Amino acid sequence: MKDIMKKLLLIILLVVFSGCAQVTETAKVVLGTSTEALEAGRAEAIKKTYSCSYQECFYAVLSLARNEELEPMSEKKYFEVFSKKIDKDYLVVMGIPGNVDTTEVGIFFSRRSLKAVEIEISSRSNSAKRKVSRAVFKELDMRFSVIE
């Protein structure tokens, strides 16, 4: 019985650490950290480009989160940050008022130059996507100029 358990454990470890993208993505889905659906939805994302540095834009958007303490803080808080990856250029937010608490919205940051950042807002829920984009773009419109 011990030999069978050792072999099973070895197989599981080999599969998990094999680097196989599908296995890795499946694990992310199970853990709730997959951004695959949000990435796929970027084709229909709501987009806007701003004249700001990457960090300025990223932290301005973070200031809208209820679970982030940043200065200067926005007066209104619109969502909870579920996952933030400044090195991977995205935030995943949830808890959008009027939507199911677990509805995910992806906010993607693309550097266009040192002083230009494109923001893309993606979600499977059109309602959540529109609500988050209104809040984010309103805040960014007050802080930075829009690049057409």
Backbone bond lengths (Angstrom), bond angles and torsions (degrees), N, CA, C in turn:
res aa  C-N    CA-C-N  psi(-1)  N-CA   C-N-CA  omega(-1)  CA-C   N-CA-C  phi
1 M - - - 1.451 - - 1.534 110.95 -
2 K 1.353 117.14 -40.91 1.455 120.84 178.96 1.519 111.36 -63.31
3 D 1.328 117.02 -38.79 1.462 120.94 179.64 1.526 111.21 -63.98
4 I 1.307 116.89 -39.64 1.468 121.14 178.73 1.524 109.98 -65.11
5 M 1.325 116.88 -43.19 1.470 120.81 179.85 1.535 110.66 -64.80
6 K 1.333 117.04 -39.57 1.460 120.42 178.73 1.525 111.03 -64.74
7 K 1.326 116.23 -41.97 1.467 120.19 179.08 1.521 110.71 -65.71
8 L 1.318 116.34 -42.75 1.458 120.64 179.38 1.526 110.42 -62.34
9 L 1.323 116.83 -44.65 1.460 121.36 178.21 1.526 110.76 -62.02
10 L 1.312 117.39 -41.95 1.462 121.94 178.25 1.527 111.17 -62.35
11 I 1.313 117.67 -43.18 1.470 121.68 178.72 1.525 110.47 -63.06
12 I 1.320 116.18 -44.53 1.467 120.50 179.73 1.533 109.82 -61.51
13 L 1.319 117.00 -45.99 1.467 120.39 179.16 1.520 112.13 -62.80
14 L 1.319 117.02 -40.19 1.464 120.28 178.29 1.520 111.41 -63.43
15 V 1.314 116.72 -42.54 1.464 120.23 179.96 1.524 110.81 -66.08
16 V 1.330 116.58 -44.80 1.466 120.64 -177.56 1.525 111.45 -65.70
17 F 1.327 117.67 -40.52 1.460 121.08 -175.90 1.526 113.79 -98.82
18 S 1.310 116.76 13.28 1.462 119.54 -178.33 1.519 113.02 -75.63
19 G 1.323 117.83 -15.82 1.458 120.72 179.89 1.511 112.90 86.33
20 C 1.282 117.49 5.31 1.460 121.99 179.36 1.530 108.47 -65.35
21 A 1.313 116.89 123.36 1.469 121.61 -176.39 1.522 111.74 -60.87
22 Q 1.319 117.76 -40.65 1.462 119.87 -178.21 1.525 111.16 -65.41
23 V 1.324 116.90 -41.87 1.463 120.10 178.43 1.522 109.94 -64.71
24 T 1.321 116.44 -42.46 1.455 120.88 179.15 1.524 110.85 -62.86
25 E 1.319 117.40 -44.85 1.466 120.93 179.72 1.529 110.69 -64.80
26 T 1.312 117.70 -39.51 1.470 121.17 177.68 1.522 109.80 -61.11
27 A 1.311 116.96 -43.40 1.465 120.53 177.90 1.522 111.14 -62.04
28 K 1.324 116.89 -40.28 1.466 120.55 177.93 1.527 111.18 -63.72
29 V 1.330 116.89 -40.08 1.464 120.81 178.95 1.521 109.53 -62.63
30 V 1.320 116.72 -45.13 1.465 121.29 -179.86 1.525 110.62 -62.79
31 L 1.324 117.37 -40.81 1.458 121.69 -179.81 1.525 113.14 -79.34
32 G 1.323 117.04 -10.43 1.462 120.90 179.32 1.505 113.86 82.32
33 T 1.331 118.50 21.46 1.460 120.84 -177.83 1.525 113.07 -114.53
34 S 1.306 118.05 11.35 1.464 120.93 -178.99 1.527 110.41 -77.91
35 T 1.326 115.09 138.01 1.465 120.56 175.51 1.525 110.76 -112.79
36 E 1.329 117.47 12.79 1.459 122.03 -175.47 1.530 112.12 -57.19
37 A 1.335 117.95 -47.02 1.470 120.52 -179.26 1.528 111.08 -66.39
38 L 1.328 116.82 -38.03 1.464 120.03 178.62 1.520 111.00 -68.72
39 E 1.324 116.68 -39.29 1.474 121.16 176.21 1.527 110.01 -62.08
40 A 1.331 116.47 -44.75 1.463 120.60 -179.02 1.530 111.07 -63.55
41 G 1.320 117.14 -31.33 1.457 121.59 -179.53 1.514 114.76 -79.32
42 R 1.313 117.09 -1.14 1.470 119.68 -178.87 1.528 112.58 -64.72
43 A 1.318 117.20 -21.46 1.472 119.83 177.29 1.530 110.46 -63.97
44 E 1.335 116.86 -30.81 1.468 121.75 178.66 1.526 112.07 -106.32
45 A 1.320 116.81 17.96 1.459 121.11 -177.71 1.522 111.27 -67.95
46 I 1.314 114.87 154.78 1.461 121.73 171.61 1.527 105.37 -88.82
47 K 1.346 116.86 127.15 1.471 121.03 -170.09 1.516 112.02 -127.13
48 K 1.319 113.48 150.18 1.451 120.78 173.35 1.522 107.72 -157.63
49 T 1.335 117.02 146.49 1.458 121.60 -179.62 1.527 109.36 -115.44
50 Y 1.332 115.53 136.19 1.460 121.67 -176.16 1.525 111.52 -122.84
51 S 1.330 113.92 152.18 1.456 121.63 175.16 1.527 107.58 -88.35
52 C 1.324 115.66 91.81 1.461 122.44 179.89 1.524 108.41 -162.93
53 S 1.311 116.02 165.55 1.462 118.42 174.32 1.531 108.13 -78.96
54 Y 1.312 115.56 162.96 1.467 120.73 179.80 1.532 110.40 -57.04
55 Q 1.324 116.95 -48.90 1.463 120.26 -177.95 1.522 112.22 -64.39
56 E 1.339 117.45 -40.37 1.463 120.04 178.41 1.522 110.61 -58.39
57 C 1.330 116.27 -46.43 1.468 120.70 179.90 1.525 111.38 -64.97
58 F 1.317 116.30 -47.09 1.470 121.13 -177.49 1.527 110.60 -58.26
59 Y 1.323 116.80 -49.09 1.460 119.81 -177.29 1.531 112.86 -74.22
60 A 1.309 118.38 -26.63 1.463 120.57 173.74 1.528 109.91 -64.77
61 V 1.334 116.98 -41.60 1.469 120.48 177.48 1.526 109.82 -67.43
62 L 1.322 117.29 -42.44 1.473 120.25 178.17 1.524 112.18 -59.32
63 S 1.332 117.58 -29.26 1.466 120.47 -178.90 1.527 112.27 -64.30
64 L 1.335 117.30 -14.17 1.462 121.47 179.05 1.531 112.90 -86.87
65 A 1.321 117.04 -4.13 1.462 121.74 -175.38 1.530 110.79 -87.61
66 R 1.335 114.62 137.84 1.460 120.23 178.05 1.527 112.34 -67.94
67 N 1.319 117.46 -27.70 1.467 120.26 -175.61 1.531 113.09 -102.71
68 E 1.319 117.60 21.96 1.463 121.92 176.54 1.523 108.78 -124.00
69 E 1.310 116.05 135.05 1.468 121.51 177.98 1.523 108.25 -110.52
70 L 1.317 115.74 98.19 1.466 121.17 -178.10 1.515 110.43 -128.21
71 E 1.307 115.69 153.99 1.454 122.02 173.11 1.517 108.10 -115.23
72 P 1.297 122.89 137.13 1.464 124.73 -9.07 1.529 110.21 -75.34
73 M 1.296 114.69 141.53 1.464 119.67 -178.32 1.518 110.52 -91.02
74 S 1.309 114.96 146.58 1.453 120.33 174.11 1.528 107.81 -74.54
75 E 1.325 115.94 151.19 1.466 119.63 179.29 1.524 111.93 -66.93
76 K 1.327 117.04 -38.33 1.469 121.07 -178.13 1.516 110.14 -107.48
77 K 1.316 114.56 144.50 1.456 121.32 177.15 1.526 107.39 -113.77
78 Y 1.345 117.11 131.35 1.457 121.03 -170.29 1.517 115.16 -114.41
79 F 1.324 118.40 -18.52 1.462 119.56 -173.86 1.521 110.26 -160.66
80 E 1.334 115.20 172.67 1.463 123.40 174.07 1.527 107.61 -107.24
81 V 1.312 117.31 139.00 1.461 120.38 174.56 1.521 107.73 -81.89
82 F 1.323 115.54 120.50 1.466 122.10 177.34 1.522 110.21 -89.12
83 S 1.327 116.55 -39.50 1.463 121.57 -179.31 1.513 108.68 -150.71
84 K 1.322 116.44 132.32 1.469 119.33 175.45 1.509 108.52 -130.08
85 K 1.306 113.92 129.65 1.462 121.57 -178.96 1.525 107.78 -133.37
86 I 1.319 116.27 84.87 1.465 119.42 -179.38 1.527 110.33 -62.38
87 D 1.331 117.18 -31.46 1.467 120.28 179.08 1.524 112.08 -76.73
88 K 1.337 118.24 -17.44 1.465 122.45 178.51 1.529 111.06 -106.69
89 D 1.338 117.01 1.83 1.466 123.37 173.05 1.524 115.01 69.36
90 Y 1.332 117.92 36.46 1.467 118.11 176.46 1.518 112.72 -153.56
91 L 1.334 113.36 160.44 1.459 124.14 169.19 1.521 106.81 -126.09
92 V 1.309 117.31 145.48 1.455 121.59 169.42 1.518 105.31 -117.53
93 V 1.336 115.54 124.25 1.460 120.34 -177.78 1.527 109.92 -118.87
94 M 1.323 114.50 155.91 1.469 122.52 179.55 1.525 107.96 -142.92
95 G 1.331 115.75 -177.02 1.458 120.16 176.39 1.509 113.05 70.82
96 I 1.321 116.39 35.10 1.459 121.21 -179.69 1.532 107.85 -78.05
97 P 1.335 118.20 124.60 1.471 120.21 -178.95 1.531 112.09 -55.03
98 G 1.333 116.01 135.13 1.458 121.59 179.81 1.512 113.81 87.42
99 N 1.318 117.95 -1.48 1.462 122.94 177.28 1.525 108.85 -123.29
100 V 1.322 115.85 162.55 1.457 120.27 175.32 1.525 108.27 -58.32
101 D 1.334 117.28 137.67 1.463 121.71 -175.44 1.523 114.07 -55.05
102 T 1.332 117.28 -27.29 1.463 120.40 -176.16 1.531 113.71 -94.97
103 T 1.325 116.99 6.91 1.465 120.02 176.93 1.521 108.92 -68.06
104 E 1.334 115.58 123.03 1.459 120.60 -178.20 1.523 111.49 -93.67
105 V 1.326 115.02 139.87 1.458 122.05 173.63 1.524 106.71 -128.93
106 G 1.326 116.21 128.74 1.453 121.23 178.30 1.512 110.97 -97.33
107 I 1.314 115.93 133.94 1.459 121.96 175.46 1.526 105.81 -117.16
108 F 1.329 115.52 112.49 1.461 121.90 -175.18 1.523 109.91 -107.58
109 F 1.328 115.71 140.58 1.456 123.04 -177.74 1.527 108.36 -117.30
110 S 1.323 116.71 123.00 1.468 121.24 179.17 1.519 109.05 -121.33
111 R 1.311 116.27 120.58 1.463 121.10 178.05 1.524 109.30 -71.94
112 R 1.309 117.35 123.15 1.460 121.75 175.71 1.521 110.71 -98.89
113 S 1.338 115.91 -27.21 1.466 123.52 173.96 1.525 105.75 -165.69
114 L 1.335 117.21 -173.70 1.468 119.13 179.34 1.525 112.21 -63.66
115 K 1.316 116.49 -27.89 1.463 120.74 -177.73 1.526 112.73 -123.96
116 A 1.318 117.79 29.82 1.467 120.95 176.95 1.526 109.00 -144.50
117 V 1.332 115.19 126.13 1.464 121.22 -179.01 1.517 109.00 -131.23
118 E 1.343 115.48 129.36 1.459 121.00 174.80 1.524 108.41 -93.79
119 I 1.335 115.48 131.62 1.453 122.22 177.83 1.519 107.30 -107.40
120 E 1.345 116.64 129.34 1.461 122.73 176.98 1.528 107.89 -121.28
121 I 1.312 115.88 131.44 1.463 120.59 -179.99 1.515 108.08 -117.85
122 S 1.336 114.67 122.54 1.462 122.41 -171.78 1.524 110.64 -131.11
123 S 1.323 116.12 143.84 1.461 121.43 175.17 1.521 109.27 -165.90
124 R 1.308 116.20 156.36 1.466 120.26 172.05 1.525 110.18 -71.39
125 S 1.320 116.50 -23.48 1.464 122.25 179.43 1.525 109.69 -96.00
126 N 1.321 116.40 114.44 1.468 119.87 177.61 1.519 111.85 -62.41
127 S 1.326 116.16 -37.75 1.462 120.89 179.99 1.529 110.75 -62.50
128 A 1.315 117.18 -49.40 1.468 120.93 -179.91 1.523 110.46 -64.10
129 K 1.324 116.80 -41.14 1.466 121.41 179.31 1.529 110.50 -60.08
130 R 1.326 117.38 -44.87 1.468 120.82 -179.76 1.528 111.34 -66.05
131 K 1.335 117.36 -42.50 1.468 120.64 -179.44 1.524 111.35 -63.02
132 V 1.318 116.47 -45.83 1.461 120.02 -179.85 1.523 110.27 -66.66
133 S 1.330 117.70 -41.57 1.466 119.54 -179.62 1.530 111.09 -63.84
134 R 1.332 118.00 -39.67 1.469 120.01 177.44 1.528 110.55 -60.34
135 A 1.337 116.82 -46.60 1.468 120.78 -178.35 1.529 111.13 -65.78
136 V 1.328 116.47 -47.92 1.459 120.80 -177.44 1.525 111.06 -64.62
137 F 1.328 116.94 -47.62 1.460 119.42 -176.89 1.526 111.88 -70.07
138 K 1.317 117.87 -31.18 1.469 120.37 175.55 1.533 109.85 -63.22
139 E 1.327 115.73 -45.97 1.472 120.30 179.29 1.533 111.38 -64.09
140 L 1.314 116.39 -46.48 1.471 120.13 -179.05 1.530 111.67 -68.23
141 D 1.337 117.71 -34.79 1.474 120.98 176.75 1.522 111.54 -61.37
142 M 1.348 116.65 -33.81 1.468 120.48 179.28 1.524 111.99 -73.83
143 R 1.327 116.63 -26.68 1.466 120.32 -174.64 1.529 114.43 -98.04
144 F 1.326 116.85 -33.46 1.466 121.38 -171.28 1.522 111.13 -133.55
145 S 1.315 116.23 161.33 1.458 119.26 176.06 1.539 109.25 -88.92
146 V 1.337 113.59 146.69 1.456 121.14 -179.14 1.534 108.64 -83.73
147 I 1.335 115.43 139.75 1.458 120.89 174.97 1.518 106.81 -103.70
148 E 1.319 115.92 121.98 1.474 120.75 -179.29 1.492 111.96 -81.85
